[in-house]
Amino acid sequence: MNEKMILGYVGNTGIVTPKQAKQLTHINIAFGHLNSDGTISVEHLTVLNKMDEIRSHNPDIKIVLSLVPAEPDAFTVCCASSELREKVGESCAKMVTDFNFDGVDLDWEYPCVPSNGANCTPADKQNFTYLCKTIRQHLDAIDGQRYVLSIAAGADLYYVESVELPELMQYLDYICLMTYDLKCGFHALAGHHTQLYSSTGDVFRNSCDQALRLFHHAGVPKDRLLMGAAFYSRKWENIEDRNHGLLQISKNGGGYGPDYGLLVESYVNKNGYIRYWDDEAKAPYLFNGSTFLSYDDEESLKAKCDYIKDEGFGGIFYWEHKCDPTGTLLDTICRELND
């Protein structure tokens, strides 16, 4: 994998311009639904009608169907049964051929983790490997090309210990490592949610760098790991006006803040918000005296792209395409990663 990958998650409301189609190497269509009976639903995806147009501008682009569970327990249920695993594999192969996808991405958040509202079990760990093996076999049985099988993975130790990474990599082409929401609703500490490095004094030591190294040391080749970038912000409110809000305690966790387009329009050095730069974390943030906003911008994305090139990782992906209608962030990634 010599060329660095640039992958964007595109939902129904995402508009991919001809220029952006040429900039992207991969698109993950968000989302198809995995049902508990092993079938897949895509009827709601109006973006499917745009795939031919996107390919007309970039015949080499890979368009992949990303799957989330239709019911909270769908992945656990399907993984636990050999019959259902076969059904999922058959459904994936049918979706690929019927709709001209280039592969399938599994976005299970997360195996073995019950805190997201699903009845997950420790058996998910091995069963997920079995599921990926089965899907890989069904995709490989389709004539004509190598179809993508990828996963979106949580960017911390809990995920590494909840799956079998070396075994999974026998069947996966790459992993989209979700190095965003590193501080989120689980965290009462206001801080960077997609920082390249951890700041001194941050008691939560998660970062893009830490996550990528963690997965690599657990058996994933560097060129098959993609770093995640955030085209949206996280927000902490009603915090102390100290240290510009950075690493201050909130009574609530970090909710979703404005998308990047709205940040530029109404927040960055506007309406009482001041932009600050944490050079240790390589991350920007906004503060107005009581509300803290964490996000990616052109400067942080340049640092991320430099890191990917210097360290030999596979590329970068982002959530979500619609969040930057100006195209500024994708322009930055494309320029910096291909320089």
ZAMARGU-4260 file (C-alpha; in steps of 0.2 Angstrom, whole numbers, plus 5000, padded with zeros to 4 digits):
<rodrens>
0) 5000/5000/5000 | 5011/5014/4994 | 4999/5028/4991 | 4992/5035/5007 | 4974/5032/5009
5) 4962/5047/5011 | 4945/5040/5016 | 4929/5049/5020 | 4913/5043/5028 | 4899/5050/5017
10) 4880/5049/5023 | 4864/5053/5014 | 4866/5072/5015 | 4884/5072/5010 | 4889/5080/4993
15) 4904/5074/4985 | 4910/5087/4972 | 4920/5081/4956 | 4936/5089/4964 | 4933/5079/4980
20) 4930/5063/4971 | 4947/5065/4964 | 4955/5069/4981 | 4947/5054/4990 | 4954/5036/4988
25) 4940/5028/4997 | 4922/5032/5003 | 4913/5023/5017 | 4894/5025/5014 | 4886/5028/5031
30) 4877/5017/5035 | 4869/5001/5029 | 4860/4991/5043 | 4865/4974/5049 | 4849/4965/5055
35) 4848/4952/5069 | 4843/4939/5056 | 4859/4941/5046 | 4851/4952/5032 | 4857/4969/5027
40) 4846/4984/5024 | 4851/4998/5012 | 4834/5005/5006 | 4836/5021/5016 | 4852/5026/5007
45) 4848/5038/4994 | 4867/5041/4992 | 4868/5025/4982 | 4861/5035/4967 | 4876/5046/4967
50) 4889/5032/4966 | 4890/5031/4947 | 4893/5050/4946 | 4907/5049/4959 | 4915/5035/4950
55) 4914/5045/4933 | 4926/5058/4941 | 4937/5045/4949 | 4936/5027/4942 | 4949/5021/4954
60) 4940/5026/4970 | 4934/5012/4981 | 4916/5014/4988 | 4913/5003/5003 | 4897/5000/5012
65) 4899/5003/5031 | 4887/4993/5042 | 4880/4997/5059 | 4868/4986/5069 | 4850/4989/5065
70) 4846/4983/5083 | 4858/4985/5097 | 4862/4967/5099 | 4863/4963/5080 | 4882/4960/5079
75) 4883/4949/5095 | 4868/4939/5089 | 4875/4936/5072 | 4892/4933/5078 | 4887/4919/5090
80) 4879/4908/5077 | 4888/4899/5063 | 4872/4899/5053 | 4869/4918/5055 | 4888/4921/5051
85) 4885/4912/5035 | 4870/4922/5032 | 4879/4938/5035 | 4893/4933/5023 | 4880/4929/5010
90) 4871/4946/5013 | 4888/4955/5011 | 4892/4947/4995 | 4875/4950/4988 | 4876/4969/4993
95) 4893/4970/4985 | 4887/4963/4968 | 4869/4970/4968 | 4875/4988/4971 | 4892/4988/4964
100) 4901/4991/4981 | 4920/4988/4982 | 4918/4980/4999 | 4911/4981/5017 | 4916/4990/5033
105) 4910/4984/5050 | 4906/4998/5062 | 4903/4988/5078 | 4904/4999/5093 | 4910/4988/5102
110) 4913/4970/5104 | 4912/4964/5122 | 4907/4982/5128 | 4890/4983/5136 | 4890/5002/5140
115) 4884/5007/5123 | 4867/4999/5126 | 4869/4982/5119 | 4869/4964/5127 | 4887/4961/5122
120) 4897/4946/5130 | 4915/4941/5132 | 4912/4928/5118 | 4911/4942/5106 | 4930/4942/5105
125) 4932/4926/5096 | 4915/4926/5088 | 4920/4943/5079 | 4935/4934/5071 | 4924/4920/5065
130) 4912/4933/5057 | 4926/4942/5048 | 4933/4925/5042 | 4916/4920/5035 | 4913/4937/5027
135) 4931/4936/5019 | 4927/4919/5012 | 4911/4925/5004 | 4919/4941/4997 | 4934/4930/4990
140) 4921/4919/4981 | 4915/4933/4970 | 4925/4933/4954 | 4934/4948/4947 | 4943/4958/4960
145) 4948/4959/4978 | 4934/4966/4989 | 4938/4977/5004 | 4934/4971/5021 | 4938/4983/5035
150) 4933/4988/5053 | 4931/5004/5062 | 4940/5002/5079 | 4939/5010/5096 | 4956/5019/5099
155) 4961/5013/5116 | 4966/4998/5126 | 4949/4991/5129 | 4946/4988/5111 | 4963/4979/5109
160) 4958/4968/5123 | 4941/4965/5116 | 4946/4958/5099 | 4959/4946/5092 | 4969/4958/5081
165) 4982/4947/5074 | 4969/4934/5069 | 4958/4948/5062 | 4972/4954/5051 | 4971/4938/5041
170) 4955/4944/5035 | 4955/4963/5035 | 4962/4975/5023 | 4964/4989/5035 | 4957/4997/5051
175) 4949/5014/5053 | 4956/5018/5070 | 4943/5031/5078 | 4955/5043/5085 | 4941/5055/5089
180) 4929/5056/5104 | 4945/5052/5114 | 4936/5063/5126 | 4917/5062/5125 | 4902/5059/5135
185) 4911/5047/5146 | 4923/5061/5151 | 4919/5075/5163 | 4936/5082/5159 | 4936/5096/5146
190) 4950/5092/5134 | 4956/5088/5116 | 4945/5074/5108 | 4956/5071/5093 | 4974/5076/5099
195) 4989/5069/5091 | 4998/5068/5107 | 4993/5069/5126 | 4996/5085/5135 | 5006/5086/5151
200) 4993/5086/5166 | 4980/5076/5156 | 4975/5061/5167 | 4968/5052/5152 | 4983/5048/5141
205) 4974/5043/5125 | 4979/5051/5109 | 4981/5047/5090 | 5000/5043/5093 | 4996/5032/5108
210) 4982/5022/5099 | 4992/5019/5083 | 5007/5013/5092 | 4995/5002/5103 | 4987/4994/5088
215) 5004/4992/5079 | 5012/4983/5094 | 4997/4972/5095 | 5000/4965/5078 | 4993/4977/5065
220) 5005/4982/5051 | 5007/5001/5051 | 5002/5003/5033 | 4985/4995/5037 | 4981/5007/5050
225) 4972/5023/5046 | 4971/5038/5058 | 4954/5046/5061 | 4951/5065/5060 | 4936/5074/5066
230) 4926/5086/5055 | 4916/5091/5070 | 4918/5097/5088 | 4916/5091/5106 | 4909/5103/5119
235) 4910/5105/5138 | 4899/5118/5146 | 4899/5128/5163 | 4917/5125/5167 | 4929/5136/5177
240) 4938/5150/5168 | 4955/5143/5172 | 4969/5137/5160 | 4957/5143/5145 | 4946/5129/5150
245) 4958/5116/5146 | 4958/5100/5157 | 4945/5108/5168 | 4931/5097/5176 | 4913/5098/5170
250) 4898/5092/5179 | 4893/5083/5163 | 4902/5074/5149 | 4907/5081/5133 | 4893/5083/5121
255) 4893/5086/5102 | 4898/5103/5097 | 4896/5112/5080 | 4903/5105/5064 | 4918/5113/5057
260) 4909/5123/5044 | 4898/5132/5058 | 4914/5133/5069 | 4922/5144/5056 | 4907/5154/5052
265) 4902/5158/5070 | 4914/5152/5083 | 4933/5153/5079 | 4938/5170/5086 | 4920/5176/5085
270) 4905/5179/5097 | 4917/5178/5112 | 4926/5163/5108 | 4945/5163/5107 | 4955/5150/5097
275) 4970/5143/5107 | 4983/5131/5101 | 4991/5117/5112 | 5008/5114/5104 | 5011/5099/5115
280) 4995/5090/5109 | 4996/5098/5092 | 4977/5103/5094 | 4967/5118/5093 | 4953/5123/5105
285) 4940/5137/5108 | 4935/5145/5125 | 4923/5159/5129 | 4925/5159/5148 | 4913/5144/5152
290) 4912/5133/5136 | 4926/5123/5129 | 4926/5117/5111 | 4939/5104/5104 | 4940/5101/5085
295) 4952/5098/5071 | 4958/5112/5059 | 4970/5115/5045 | 4985/5116/5058 | 4981/5100/5067
300) 4978/5091/5051 | 4995/5096/5044 | 5003/5089/5060 | 4993/5073/5058 | 4998/5071/5040
305) 5016/5074/5044 | 5015/5061/5057 | 5007/5048/5045 | 5021/5051/5033 | 5035/5051/5045
310) 5029/5035/5054 | 5024/5025/5039 | 5005/5023/5043 | 4993/5019/5030 | 4983/5036/5028
315) 4969/5046/5036 | 4950/5045/5037 | 4937/5057/5043 | 4920/5058/5051 | 4910/5065/5043
320) 4910/5072/5025 | 4895/5084/5027 | 4903/5093/5042 | 4914/5104/5031 | 4904/5111/5016
325) 4919/5122/5012 | 4930/5107/5008 | 4945/5116/5017 | 4949/5101/5028 | 4949/5089/5014
330) 4960/5101/5004 | 4972/5101/5018 | 4973/5083/5020 | 4976/5080/5001 | 4989/5093/5000
335) 4999/5088/5015 | 4998/5070/5013 | 5003/5070/4995 | 5016/5083/4997
</rodrens>
